[in-house]
Amino acid sequence: MKLNYNQSVDDIVAFNIHHLNHSKTGKKALMIQRLVGPIMFIVMFFVITMISDIPAWYWGISFAIAAVLWVIFYPKSVVKQVEKRVRKMIEEDDNKGLIGDRVVEISENGIDVTTDYSKVNHSWESVNKIEQDEKYIYIYQSSMSAVMIPKSIFDTDEDMENLLKTVEAFAGK
């Protein structure tokens, strides 16, 4: 099976966001960071009410609103930060082969990924998981790297399902 597509910066950003939201470490870090804000607001509430002449109910309402807003908007903020950092890292260096046309060949020998600058073979033994979201199929070789295949390159859902079945069969997943 041979797939041709162009990998863009947006594809790499999508992978990093997917990985952040689905890895154990990423989910744990997000949860901790999401809780740190409200805890800081609670501590600040007690400190400020001790040193301020303004009524505690005023500070309580203010900090409660701030804590709720933090919990609601913090995940979106993290996604924007990740997107900005990934784009900046890609732009700061010459990343030949990371972006651009690629050919992915899937056979009994593994997954061959060919760009204008490299050809890499991923053996089936190196595949440790297969994930997908609304737009991509991710074939992971390690906890942080995957072959990203955009679902938009398939003409039909059946073609995409055939790819998934083939990969799962060869990888034994």
C-alpha positions as CSV (number, residue, x, y, z in Angstrom):
1,M,0.0,0.0,0.0
2,K,1.4,3.3,-1.1
3,L,0.3,6.8,0.2
4,N,1.4,10.2,-1.1
5,Y,0.7,13.4,0.8
6,N,2.2,16.7,1.9
7,Q,3.0,17.1,5.6
8,S,2.6,20.6,6.8
9,V,3.4,22.6,9.9
10,D,-0.3,22.3,10.8
11,D,0.1,18.5,10.8
12,I,3.0,18.6,13.2
13,V,1.1,21.0,15.5
14,A,-1.9,18.7,15.4
15,F,0.3,15.7,16.4
16,N,1.9,17.6,19.3
17,I,-1.5,18.7,20.6
18,H,-2.9,15.1,20.2
19,H,0.1,13.7,22.0
20,L,-0.2,16.3,24.9
21,N,-3.9,15.4,25.3
22,H,-3.5,11.6,25.1
23,S,-0.2,10.8,26.8
24,K,-0.2,9.9,30.5
25,T,2.5,12.5,31.2
26,G,0.7,15.2,29.2
27,K,-2.7,14.5,30.8
28,K,-1.2,14.5,34.3
29,A,0.7,17.7,33.7
30,L,-2.4,19.4,32.4
31,M,-4.5,18.3,35.4
32,I,-1.9,19.5,37.9
33,Q,-1.5,22.9,36.1
34,R,-5.3,23.2,35.9
35,L,-5.5,22.8,39.7
36,V,-2.6,25.0,40.6
37,G,-4.4,28.2,39.6
38,P,-7.4,27.7,41.8
39,I,-5.2,26.6,44.7
40,M,-3.2,29.8,44.3
41,F,-6.4,31.8,44.3
42,I,-7.5,30.2,47.6
43,V,-4.1,30.9,49.2
44,M,-4.3,34.5,47.9
45,F,-7.8,34.9,49.3
46,F,-6.7,34.0,52.8
47,V,-3.6,36.2,52.7
48,I,-5.4,39.2,51.2
49,T,-8.3,39.0,53.6
50,M,-5.9,39.1,56.5
51,I,-4.1,42.2,55.3
52,S,-7.0,44.1,53.6
53,D,-9.8,46.1,55.0
54,I,-12.0,45.1,52.1
55,P,-14.7,42.6,53.2
56,A,-13.9,38.9,52.7
57,W,-17.0,38.3,50.7
58,Y,-15.7,40.7,48.0
59,W,-12.4,38.8,47.7
60,G,-14.2,35.5,47.9
61,I,-16.4,36.3,44.9
62,S,-13.5,37.8,43.0
63,F,-11.2,34.8,43.5
64,A,-14.0,32.3,42.9
65,I,-14.7,33.9,39.5
66,A,-11.0,33.9,38.7
67,A,-10.7,30.2,39.7
68,V,-13.7,29.2,37.5
69,L,-12.3,31.2,34.5
70,W,-8.9,29.5,35.0
71,V,-10.4,26.0,35.0
72,I,-12.5,26.8,31.9
73,F,-9.9,28.6,29.8
74,Y,-6.6,27.1,30.9
75,P,-6.7,24.1,28.5
76,K,-7.4,26.3,25.5
77,S,-4.5,28.5,26.6
78,V,-2.1,25.5,26.8
79,V,-3.1,24.4,23.3
80,K,-2.3,27.9,22.0
81,Q,1.0,27.9,23.7
82,V,1.9,24.5,22.3
83,E,0.9,25.6,18.8
84,K,3.0,28.8,19.1
85,R,6.1,26.9,20.5
86,V,6.0,24.2,17.8
87,R,5.6,26.7,15.0
88,K,8.5,28.7,16.5
89,M,10.8,25.6,16.8
90,I,10.1,24.6,13.2
91,E,10.8,28.1,11.9
92,E,14.0,28.6,13.9
93,D,16.0,25.9,12.0
94,D,16.3,24.2,8.7
95,N,13.9,21.2,9.0
96,K,14.3,19.5,5.7
97,G,12.2,16.4,5.5
98,L,10.0,17.3,8.4
99,I,7.7,19.4,6.2
100,G,6.8,18.6,2.6
101,D,6.0,15.8,0.3
102,R,6.2,12.2,1.6
103,V,5.6,8.8,0.4
104,V,4.5,6.2,2.9
105,E,4.7,2.5,1.8
106,I,3.2,-0.2,4.0
107,S,4.4,-3.7,3.4
108,E,5.3,-6.9,5.2
109,N,8.8,-5.3,5.7
110,G,7.4,-2.4,7.7
111,I,6.6,1.2,7.1
112,D,8.9,3.1,4.7
113,V,8.7,6.9,4.9
114,T,10.4,8.7,2.0
115,T,10.9,12.4,1.6
116,D,13.1,14.4,-0.8
117,Y,15.8,14.2,1.9
118,S,15.5,10.8,3.6
119,K,14.1,7.3,3.5
120,V,13.3,5.7,6.9
121,N,12.1,2.1,7.5
122,H,10.1,1.5,10.6
123,S,10.0,-2.2,11.3
124,W,6.7,-3.7,12.6
125,E,8.4,-4.5,15.9
126,S,8.9,-0.8,16.4
127,V,5.2,0.0,16.3
128,N,3.9,0.3,19.8
129,K,0.5,1.7,19.3
130,I,-1.9,3.0,16.7
131,E,-4.2,6.0,17.5
132,Q,-6.5,8.2,15.5
133,D,-8.5,11.4,15.9
134,E,-10.9,13.2,13.7
135,K,-8.2,14.2,11.1
136,Y,-5.2,11.8,11.5
137,I,-4.0,8.3,12.0
138,Y,-0.9,8.1,14.2
139,I,1.3,5.0,14.0
140,Y,3.7,5.4,17.0
141,Q,7.2,4.0,17.0
142,S,8.0,5.5,20.4
143,S,6.2,7.4,23.1
144,M,7.0,10.7,21.2
145,S,7.2,9.9,17.5
146,A,4.7,8.6,15.0
147,V,4.0,8.4,11.3
148,M,1.1,10.9,10.9
149,I,-1.3,10.0,8.1
150,P,-4.0,12.6,7.3
151,K,-7.4,11.0,6.8
152,S,-8.1,13.5,4.1
153,I,-5.9,11.6,1.6
154,F,-8.3,8.7,1.5
155,D,-11.0,8.7,-1.1
156,T,-13.4,6.6,1.0
157,D,-13.8,5.5,4.6
158,E,-13.3,2.0,3.3
159,D,-9.8,2.8,2.0
160,M,-8.9,4.2,5.4
161,E,-10.3,1.1,7.2
162,N,-8.3,-1.1,4.9
163,L,-5.1,0.8,5.9
164,L,-5.9,0.5,9.6
165,K,-6.6,-3.3,9.2
166,T,-3.4,-3.8,7.3
167,V,-1.3,-1.9,9.8
168,E,-2.9,-3.7,12.8
169,A,-2.4,-7.0,11.1
170,F,1.3,-6.4,10.4
171,A,2.0,-4.8,13.7
172,G,0.1,-7.4,15.7
173,K,-1.9,-4.7,17.5
